[in-house]
Structure formats: structure tokens, C-alpha cells
Amino acid sequence: MDTQLLLVNKMDVAAFRSKLKDVETAVGSNVPLLVFDNHDNPRIDARYGDGVHNTEIERVIATVLFASRGASLFYNGDEIGMKTTPPTRKEDVKDPVGITGWPAYKGRDGERTPMQWDDSPQSGFTKSSSPWLPVPPEYKTVNVKAEEADPSSMLVWYKGLIQLKKTNPAMAVGLDTMLDVNNAKVLSWMRQAPKSSPIVVACNFTDEPQTVNLAGANSGLKSGSLKTLMKSPGVKDPGSLDHIELPAFGVFIGQVQ
């Protein structure tokens, strides 16, 4: 297994496309391992978010992670959209490098806070009244229990992507082909496996609505109908491959019919 650490750290279509092309062409017969996050980096919201569309951007990142070829590794808490919560006082810092670097560098405590399971005290992580690191204040609404009941939640999105990757042949083992490769605002690609209808994925990397045409060009696909497999809130079922409308940071995944 060959690791490709996808820490581009900005919503840059060309950079993502280049990384994914490397994954597809530079690892030989090895299985790529895609990684965006770990406990030594600020979480996805702090590195990719714009402060307005953080949840939508996190959904885009999750889609790239799971809808691309290879094994997918994510950091616990990303699946519910946990946020980076750095300490506000030096006396609260536990990370040695944060103590040394304060205040220019506050350490890694912000991405290492307890997993948020429910809205009970300490988010169900511990019965102690004082865990090693404090539970972020948003745990009342951002937690596993709450998101399990919300069909539009980040957790449900992650589960859907994982289910697709496990059960759909094109998504599980299909090769990646970048589509609409001159588009600097939408990242699109095709997954294709023998004896399986191709899947197309389109992710809007901007805060403005975009429309893409994924027929023709290098795809080899003709304008035709699509079966929606997953779509982020606000995305309409497209009539065909040549007209897919995406709202700000919108995502569409469909199977060619």
C-alpha cells in the first residue's frame, strides 16, 4: 500500500486534481492510501474552511477521500464535523510544544479534544468531571447521537460514502479518470470498473453556483441520463450528464445509465 497524504491545505481544484492524478498513475500496482487529517494537524475546518461554508467544505473533502480510488483513512471526529478548538489560555495548554510555542503556536490540543458521542455531560466520553482536554461547547448539537437522527448530517454523509465504497464495484475498485480537466472551479472524475456502469463525481470548490458538462471530451461518455447515488443538500437531480448544477460547495455522485 502506498500512502499519498492529501494535505493540500486549500480549496484548489488544480492542486487536488494533480494529487489525485499522482495517486492514479505513480503508485504502480499498489493500493493508494488517502489521508487528509490526523491528530497533529488542525482539523479540516481550520485548514480548508472559509468560516461560512465549513460544513459544506467538509462534505467536499469527505467525498474526495471516499469517492476516489484507494483506501480511505479519516481522523475520528471528522465524521461528525468536529471543529478545531484551541485553548485560549496558556495555563490550559497540555501539549508540550504548545506550552513552548505560546502564543504564536498553541499546540495540538485543539484537534485532540474528546470524541463527542452525545449531549450528556462530557459528551459521553468519560464520567470524569475534568477530562484531560475540555469538550468543545458545540457538543450539544455536534455529536454522534444527534447526527444519527438527522438525514442531512455529516455522519449520514460519511456512512453513505462508506456504503457506496463497500458495495458498488465502480466505487470499490474502479479506476479514476479526471473529467472536465480545464475547469478551475469544479473537480470532477469518473470511476469505472469492468461489468459496472461508470460513476461520475462532481464537487464544487467555490462559494458560487456552478454548472458542469461531463459528457464528451476525455470521458468517452455521451450525453445521457444519470441515477443519483448521493447529493448534498440543495443539489437537484440532473437531467443528463451535460448539465449538472451545483450550489456553493455542492456535491453530486451519479451512475451513468
LOMARBA-936738 format. One line per field, with one value per residue: residue in three letters; z, y, x of N, C-alpha, C, O in turn. Coordinates in steps of 0.05 Angstrom, whole numbers. Each point is the difference from the previous one (the first is absolute). Example, Ala and Ser with C-alpha at 12.3 -4.5 7.8 and 13.67 -1.06 7.14 Angstrom:
2
resn <- (Ala	Ser) .
nZ <- (156	-27) .
nY <- (-114	21) .
nX <- (264	-28) .
caZ <- (0	1) .
caY <- (24	24) .
caX <- (-18	16) .
cZ <- (0	14) .
cY <- (24	22) .
cX <- (18	-15) .
oZ <- (13	4) .
oY <- (0	22) .
oX <- (21	10) .
END
This chain:
257
resn <- (Met	Asp	Thr	Gln	Leu	Leu	Leu	Val	Asn	Lys	Met	Asp	Val	Ala	Ala	Phe	Arg	Ser	Lys	Leu	Lys	Asp	Val	Glu	Thr	Ala	Val	Gly	Ser	Asn	Val	Pro	Leu	Leu	Val	Phe	Asp	Asn	His	Asp	Asn	Pro	Arg	Ile	Asp	Ala	Arg	Tyr	Gly	Asp	Gly	Val	His	Asn	Thr	Glu	Ile	Glu	Arg	Val	Ile	Ala	Thr	Val	Leu	Phe	Ala	Ser	Arg	Gly	Ala	Ser	Leu	Phe	Tyr	Asn	Gly	Asp	Glu	Ile	Gly	Met	Lys	Thr	Thr	Pro	Pro	Thr	Arg	Lys	Glu	Asp	Val	Lys	Asp	Pro	Val	Gly	Ile	Thr	Gly	Trp	Pro	Ala	Tyr	Lys	Gly	Arg	Asp	Gly	Glu	Arg	Thr	Pro	Met	Gln	Trp	Asp	Asp	Ser	Pro	Gln	Ser	Gly	Phe	Thr	Lys	Ser	Ser	Ser	Pro	Trp	Leu	Pro	Val	Pro	Pro	Glu	Tyr	Lys	Thr	Val	Asn	Val	Lys	Ala	Glu	Glu	Ala	Asp	Pro	Ser	Ser	Met	Leu	Val	Trp	Tyr	Lys	Gly	Leu	Ile	Gln	Leu	Lys	Lys	Thr	Asn	Pro	Ala	Met	Ala	Val	Gly	Leu	Asp	Thr	Met	Leu	Asp	Val	Asn	Asn	Ala	Lys	Val	Leu	Ser	Trp	Met	Arg	Gln	Ala	Pro	Lys	Ser	Ser	Pro	Ile	Val	Val	Ala	Cys	Asn	Phe	Thr	Asp	Glu	Pro	Gln	Thr	Val	Asn	Leu	Ala	Gly	Ala	Asn	Ser	Gly	Leu	Lys	Ser	Gly	Ser	Leu	Lys	Thr	Leu	Met	Lys	Ser	Pro	Gly	Val	Lys	Asp	Pro	Gly	Ser	Leu	Asp	His	Ile	Glu	Leu	Pro	Ala	Phe	Gly	Val	Phe	Ile	Gly	Gln	Val	Gln) .
nZ <- (0	-33	28	3	12	10	5	-22	24	-34	7	0	-24	-9	34	4	-26	12	33	-11	-16	29	19	-26	7	39	-5	-42	11	5	41	-30	15	-2	-8	28	17	26	24	-41	-10	-12	32	-10	38	29	-12	14	44	-9	24	-43	-25	40	15	-13	24	39	-9	-3	37	23	-16	11	40	5	-10	33	-38	9	17	26	-4	31	-3	31	-12	-19	21	31	-22	12	37	-33	30	-29	16	36	18	6	25	-37	-5	-34	-34	5	-32	18	23	-22	-18	40	-19	0	36	-22	-34	24	30	-21	-8	37	-20	43	2	-40	42	36	7	-3	43	-6	-5	45	2	24	26	-25	42	4	-34	-17	-26	-3	27	-41	-2	-33	36	15	-22	20	-18	22	44	13	4	40	31	-5	-15	26	28	30	40	2	8	42	29	-4	20	44	11	-3	33	30	-8	5	-28	-18	23	-10	-38	3	-44	10	-2	-5	29	-43	-28	-29	13	-7	-24	-40	42	-38	16	-22	12	-3	-3	3	-43	-13	16	-40	20	5	-6	26	-8	19	-32	-19	4	-35	-6	5	-38	11	-23	13	-22	-17	-35	38	0	-37	26	-2	-31	44	-5	28	10	10	-1	-23	37	-17	44	-9	14	-37	6	-1	-24	9	-27	-32	30	8	16	-4	34	22	-25	-39	19	-32	16	-36	1	-17	-17) .
nY <- (-24	17	11	7	18	-14	2	-7	-22	-25	34	-34	25	42	30	19	35	39	24	23	41	33	22	33	39	19	-16	16	-34	33	-18	23	25	-5	34	-1	-40	35	-35	-10	-17	41	6	-36	-9	-25	-42	-21	-8	1	-39	-11	-6	20	16	41	34	10	26	44	24	11	38	40	16	17	43	8	4	-41	-10	-15	36	-20	45	-27	-15	-22	-40	20	-9	-38	23	24	-28	31	-18	4	-41	35	30	21	29	-24	22	-39	-27	-24	-37	-37	-26	-18	15	5	-18	-3	-3	-37	31	34	-17	22	33	7	-44	17	-15	25	-4	-42	-5	41	22	0	41	31	-33	-5	11	-34	5	-39	-21	44	-6	-15	43	-2	-5	43	25	18	-23	-28	6	34	-8	-19	33	6	-1	35	-33	24	4	28	43	13	9	41	34	6	21	45	24	4	36	41	-29	18	-5	-38	-9	21	-8	16	20	15	21	0	-27	10	-37	43	-14	-19	-15	-6	-27	-22	-14	-17	-19	-29	3	35	3	19	6	22	18	14	17	11	14	-1	42	-19	21	-44	15	-39	4	-29	30	-42	26	18	26	27	36	-33	32	5	-36	25	-32	22	14	33	13	30	8	-10	-39	24	-18	-16	38	28	-33	1	-27	12	-4	34	-19	36	2	16	-26	-11	-24	-4	-20	-8	30) .
nX <- (17	-25	34	-44	40	-42	44	-38	-31	-13	-29	29	-29	14	-7	-40	-12	18	-20	-36	11	10	-35	-16	22	-11	-42	1	28	30	-2	-23	33	-45	28	-35	-9	11	15	14	-40	13	-31	-25	-23	24	-9	-37	-2	-45	-4	6	38	5	-39	-13	17	-20	-35	8	7	-36	-19	16	-12	-42	-2	29	24	-17	41	-34	27	-26	0	19	-41	34	5	26	38	21	-12	19	19	13	38	-27	2	26	-22	-16	33	-17	-19	21	-16	-34	11	14	-31	-10	-38	45	20	-38	29	13	11	19	42	12	-21	-14	9	-12	2	11	-44	16	-13	18	-39	-6	18	-22	17	36	11	29	-30	17	-31	8	-36	10	9	30	26	-5	30	37	-35	27	3	25	44	6	-2	44	-42	-11	-11	23	-20	-34	13	11	-34	-17	21	-8	-38	1	19	-32	-27	19	-19	-37	-38	-21	-20	-40	1	41	-40	42	-27	-15	24	-33	-21	-6	-35	7	-8	23	-32	33	-41	41	-41	34	-13	24	-41	7	39	-39	40	-34	42	-39	28	-40	15	21	-40	-7	19	-17	39	-32	-26	-2	8	17	-37	-1	-1	-30	-6	7	-26	-24	30	-37	43	21	-21	29	5	-43	16	5	-41	42	-3	33	15	-31	-21	43	-41	30	-23	-15	38	-16	-32	30	-35	27	-41	41	-28) .
caZ <- (0	-3	12	-12	20	-16	16	-17	18	-12	-19	-26	-17	-15	18	6	-25	-3	20	-7	-24	10	13	-21	-20	10	21	-12	6	29	7	13	25	0	27	2	27	23	25	0	-17	4	-15	-27	0	4	-22	-25	3	-5	21	-7	-12	10	-2	-28	-8	12	-16	-25	6	5	-26	-14	15	-3	-27	-17	2	21	27	10	28	11	29	15	3	-26	-11	11	-4	23	-7	15	23	15	26	-1	21	1	23	-7	-20	9	-19	6	-21	3	23	-9	-23	6	-12	-29	-7	24	3	-15	17	-14	-16	16	20	1	-19	8	-4	4	13	29	10	-13	-26	2	-4	25	23	15	-4	-11	-18	-6	-16	2	-22	-13	7	-19	2	5	-26	-17	14	-16	5	-14	-29	-10	-5	-20	-27	-14	17	-9	6	-20	-25	2	-2	-28	-16	7	-11	-29	-5	7	-15	-29	-12	-11	22	17	-13	-26	-5	-1	-23	5	-21	-1	13	-1	18	24	22	7	-4	-9	-9	-6	10	-20	5	-19	4	18	-12	11	20	-2	25	-5	25	-3	19	3	15	-20	-15	-25	-17	-15	-21	2	-24	-21	7	5	15	-16	7	-16	16	7	26	24	25	23	22	23	-6	23	1	-20	-27	-14	-17	-27	-22	-17	5	-10	15	28	15	28	16	12	12	-4	-9	-13	-8	-15	-16	-28	-8) .
caY <- (24	25	22	26	18	21	24	23	23	21	-10	6	-22	-10	-15	-26	-17	-9	-21	-24	-12	-15	-25	-19	-8	-1	-20	-27	-19	3	13	25	7	28	12	29	10	-16	15	20	22	12	-15	8	27	21	1	4	15	29	13	2	-25	-21	-27	-8	-6	-26	-20	-2	-14	-27	-13	-5	-22	-27	-6	-4	-27	-5	-2	27	2	26	4	-1	26	12	-10	16	28	13	24	6	18	5	13	29	9	-17	-19	-23	-16	-26	-9	12	19	23	16	13	18	20	-4	-2	-27	-9	-29	-18	-6	8	-22	-25	1	-25	-7	9	-22	8	26	-3	13	-9	-11	-29	-11	-9	7	20	27	15	-16	12	24	6	-6	25	8	-7	-28	-4	-5	-15	-25	-23	-6	20	-2	-25	5	21	-10	18	4	-9	-28	-15	2	-19	-27	-5	-4	-26	-21	0	-11	-28	-16	5	-9	22	16	-16	-8	12	19	28	16	27	11	29	5	28	14	8	5	-25	-24	-22	-24	-23	-26	-20	-28	-19	-10	19	26	21	20	26	16	28	15	28	10	29	9	9	-22	-8	-20	-15	-18	-22	-17	5	6	-24	-20	-21	-3	16	12	-20	4	-7	-8	13	-17	18	28	17	16	21	-10	-11	-23	10	-14	-15	4	25	24	-5	25	-3	25	5	-24	-23	-25	-19	-26	-14	-23	4	-20) .
caX <- (-17	16	-14	0	-12	-12	-1	3	-5	-16	-19	12	-7	24	17	-13	1	28	5	-16	13	23	-10	-9	21	27	4	1	-22	-6	-26	5	-13	-5	-1	-2	-1	10	-1	22	-8	-26	-20	-7	-12	20	19	-13	-25	0	-15	-29	-9	17	-13	-1	27	7	-14	16	25	-8	-6	26	13	-12	-9	24	11	19	-10	-6	5	-8	6	-26	-13	-5	-25	-22	7	12	16	24	-7	25	-3	1	19	24	-1	-17	14	11	20	26	9	-17	10	25	-5	-21	-26	1	-9	-15	2	-19	-23	-25	-11	2	-21	-15	-20	-26	-19	-28	-2	2	25	25	-8	0	27	10	-16	16	-9	22	17	26	-6	-29	-18	-8	-27	-21	-6	-29	-13	18	7	-8	-28	-16	3	-12	-29	-3	8	18	24	26	3	-16	15	22	-10	-8	24	12	-17	5	26	0	-19	-2	26	15	10	18	26	2	21	-8	6	-8	-18	-3	26	8	-17	14	-19	-13	16	-17	14	-17	9	-10	10	-12	-27	-14	-5	17	-10	13	0	6	1	5	20	-4	-24	-20	-11	15	-13	20	-6	19	-2	20	28	16	-15	-11	-29	-19	-21	-20	-13	15	-14	13	8	1	2	-1	-25	-2	6	-22	7	5	-14	19	28	10	-10	-2	0	10	1	26	13	-18	11	-18	11	-21	8	-9	-20) .
cZ <- (0	10	-17	20	-14	17	-18	16	-12	-20	-28	-18	-15	18	7	-24	-4	19	-7	-25	9	13	-21	-17	12	21	-11	6	29	3	14	27	2	29	-2	28	20	24	3	-17	9	-17	-26	-1	1	-24	-27	1	-6	22	-5	-9	11	-3	-28	-10	11	-15	-26	6	5	-26	-15	14	-7	-29	-20	4	24	27	11	31	10	30	15	7	-25	-10	12	-3	25	-9	17	22	17	27	-2	21	1	23	-6	-20	12	-18	5	-21	0	23	-8	-21	5	-1	-31	-9	25	3	-14	17	-15	-17	15	22	0	-22	11	-6	3	14	30	9	-11	-25	0	-3	26	22	18	-5	-12	-18	-6	-16	2	-24	-12	6	-19	2	4	-26	-19	15	-16	3	-16	-30	-11	-7	-21	-27	-15	15	-13	4	-21	-27	0	-3	-29	-18	6	-11	-30	-6	5	-19	-30	-12	-11	22	17	-13	-27	-2	0	-27	5	-24	1	11	-2	18	26	24	9	-5	-6	-9	-4	13	-18	6	-21	9	20	-14	13	20	-5	27	-8	26	-7	21	6	16	-19	-15	-26	-15	-16	-21	0	-23	-19	11	6	15	-17	4	-18	19	6	28	22	22	23	22	27	-10	26	0	-20	-29	-12	-16	-29	-21	-16	8	-8	14	29	15	29	14	12	15	-1	-11	-13	-7	-14	-17	-28	-8	-29) .
cY <- (25	23	25	19	24	25	24	26	24	-12	8	-24	-12	-16	-27	-18	-12	-23	-26	-13	-15	-26	-21	-10	-6	-21	-28	-16	2	13	26	1	30	10	30	10	-19	17	20	24	12	-15	13	28	22	3	6	19	30	15	3	-27	-24	-27	-10	-8	-26	-23	-5	-17	-30	-15	-6	-24	-27	-7	-2	-29	-2	-3	29	-1	27	0	1	28	15	-8	13	30	14	22	2	20	4	13	30	11	-19	-21	-24	-19	-25	-9	14	21	25	18	15	21	22	28	-3	-28	-12	-31	-15	-7	4	-22	-27	-1	-26	-4	7	-20	8	27	-2	14	-14	-16	-30	-13	-12	8	21	28	18	-17	15	25	6	-7	27	7	-9	-29	-6	-7	-16	-25	-23	-5	18	-4	-26	4	21	-9	18	5	-10	-30	-18	2	-19	-29	-7	-4	-27	-23	-3	-14	-30	-17	4	-6	23	17	-15	-5	14	20	28	12	29	10	31	13	29	18	7	4	-26	-23	-24	-23	-23	-25	-22	-27	-18	-9	17	27	21	18	26	15	29	15	29	10	30	6	12	-24	-5	-20	-14	-19	-23	-20	7	4	-26	-22	-24	-5	18	12	-20	5	-11	-9	12	-21	16	29	16	17	23	-7	-13	-25	10	-15	-17	8	28	25	-8	26	-5	26	3	-25	-24	-24	-17	-25	-15	-22	4	-23	-7) .
cX <- (18	-16	3	-14	-11	-4	6	-5	-13	-19	8	-5	24	18	-11	1	28	6	-14	12	25	-8	-6	23	27	5	1	-24	-8	-27	6	-15	-3	-5	-2	7	13	2	23	-6	-26	-21	-7	-12	21	19	-14	-24	3	-15	-30	-11	16	-12	0	28	10	-13	15	25	-6	-5	25	13	-11	-8	23	10	19	-14	-3	4	-8	4	-26	-10	-5	-28	-24	5	11	19	25	-6	25	-5	3	19	24	-1	-18	13	12	23	26	9	-17	9	25	-6	-20	11	0	-10	-12	-1	-23	-24	-27	-12	-1	-22	-17	-20	-28	-22	-29	0	0	26	25	-5	0	27	12	-19	15	-11	22	18	26	-2	-30	-16	-9	-29	-22	-8	-30	-15	17	9	-12	-30	-19	1	-11	-29	-5	10	18	26	26	4	-15	14	23	-10	-8	24	14	-16	4	26	1	-17	-1	27	17	12	21	27	5	23	-11	8	-9	-16	0	26	9	-18	14	-18	-14	19	-18	16	-19	13	-11	14	-14	-28	-16	-3	18	-14	15	-4	7	-2	7	19	-3	-26	-21	-11	16	-17	22	-12	21	-2	22	28	15	-16	-8	-29	-17	-21	-22	-10	18	-18	15	6	2	1	-2	-26	1	6	-24	9	4	-15	19	29	10	-11	-4	4	9	-2	28	10	-19	13	-21	15	-22	11	-12	-19	2) .
oZ <- (16	-9	-8	2	-10	5	4	-5	11	-12	-11	4	-1	-9	1	3	-7	-7	2	-2	-10	-4	4	-10	-14	11	16	-2	10	-18	20	4	1	15	-14	3	-5	-1	21	-2	10	-22	-6	-18	-13	-4	-17	-20	2	-3	19	8	-15	-8	-6	-16	-14	-2	-9	-15	-9	-3	-11	-14	-5	-7	-23	19	5	3	-7	14	-10	13	-8	8	-2	-14	-10	9	4	-21	22	-5	20	3	-18	0	-2	-3	15	-6	21	9	0	7	-9	-2	7	1	-17	8	-12	-20	21	17	-17	-8	4	-3	-12	18	-21	-10	24	-23	-16	3	14	-16	-2	-8	-22	-3	-1	-3	19	-22	-6	9	6	5	2	-23	14	3	7	-16	-6	0	-17	15	-16	-20	-12	-14	-24	-18	-6	-4	-19	-8	-20	-17	-9	-15	-20	-15	-9	-17	-19	-10	-11	-18	-12	-4	-14	8	4	-2	11	13	-12	20	-5	-10	5	-23	20	18	14	1	14	21	23	-22	15	-11	9	-1	-6	4	-9	24	14	-13	24	-1	-5	13	-15	15	-11	24	11	4	9	-3	-12	12	-12	3	-6	1	0	21	-15	6	11	-10	-6	22	-19	14	-4	4	5	9	21	-22	18	-21	-4	-18	13	-9	-11	3	-11	16	12	-8	8	-1	13	-10	-5	17	18	-14	10	-10	11	-8	-3	5	-10) .
oY <- (1	5	7	-1	17	10	13	20	22	-21	19	-21	-24	-21	-20	-24	-23	-20	-21	-25	-22	-21	-24	-23	-11	-1	-19	9	-14	14	0	-11	14	-12	13	24	-24	24	13	18	-15	-9	22	16	20	21	12	11	11	25	6	-8	-19	-19	-23	-19	-16	-21	-23	-18	-17	-24	-22	-17	-19	-23	-5	-13	18	3	18	-17	21	-21	13	18	16	15	-4	16	24	-2	-11	21	-13	14	11	24	-24	-22	-20	-21	2	-14	25	21	21	25	24	21	18	5	-4	-2	-3	-10	11	-18	-14	0	-21	-17	-14	19	-5	-1	-8	13	19	8	-24	-17	-13	-24	-19	18	10	6	23	-9	24	20	-19	0	18	-18	-3	-10	-22	-15	-15	1	4	-5	-8	2	-1	-14	6	-3	-9	17	-15	-14	-20	-20	-14	-16	-22	-18	-13	-19	-22	-16	-14	-24	-17	11	1	9	12	3	-4	12	4	-5	4	-6	12	18	7	24	-18	8	-1	-2	-6	3	1	-3	0	-2	6	-5	-10	9	-1	4	0	-3	5	-2	7	-2	12	-17	13	-20	19	-16	13	-9	5	-22	23	-10	-19	-21	-22	-19	22	-10	-11	18	-15	11	-5	-15	-10	5	-8	3	13	15	-17	-1	12	-24	-20	18	11	22	-9	12	-18	20	-16	-11	-17	2	-2	1	-5	1	5	-23	-17) .
oX <- (19	-23	22	-25	16	-22	21	13	1	6	-10	12	3	11	14	6	2	12	11	-1	5	13	5	-1	17	22	0	-23	-18	-10	14	-21	20	-15	16	7	0	-6	2	16	-17	7	9	6	-3	12	12	-9	22	-4	-14	-22	4	14	5	3	13	11	2	7	15	6	3	11	15	-2	-5	-7	15	-24	15	-11	8	2	-20	15	-19	-13	-23	-16	-6	13	1	-12	4	-20	14	7	-3	9	1	-10	13	18	1	11	9	-2	3	13	-4	22	-21	-13	13	-13	-15	-15	-19	-25	-6	2	0	-13	-5	-9	-17	21	-7	16	1	16	3	3	15	-16	-12	-9	-5	21	3	14	-16	11	-8	-16	-23	-16	-10	-20	-10	20	-18	-13	-19	-20	-7	-11	-23	24	13	16	-1	10	11	0	5	13	4	0	9	12	1	2	16	6	-10	20	24	23	18	20	21	9	-24	22	-24	6	8	-1	20	3	9	10	-9	11	-19	22	-23	25	-24	24	-21	-4	-18	18	4	-24	24	-20	19	-20	20	-6	18	-17	-19	15	9	-15	17	-23	23	12	10	7	-2	11	-3	-11	8	-5	-12	8	19	-22	23	-18	-9	10	-14	-12	20	-5	-12	23	-19	-5	-8	4	18	6	-22	21	-11	11	18	-14	0	21	-23	23	-22	24	-24	6	-15) .
END
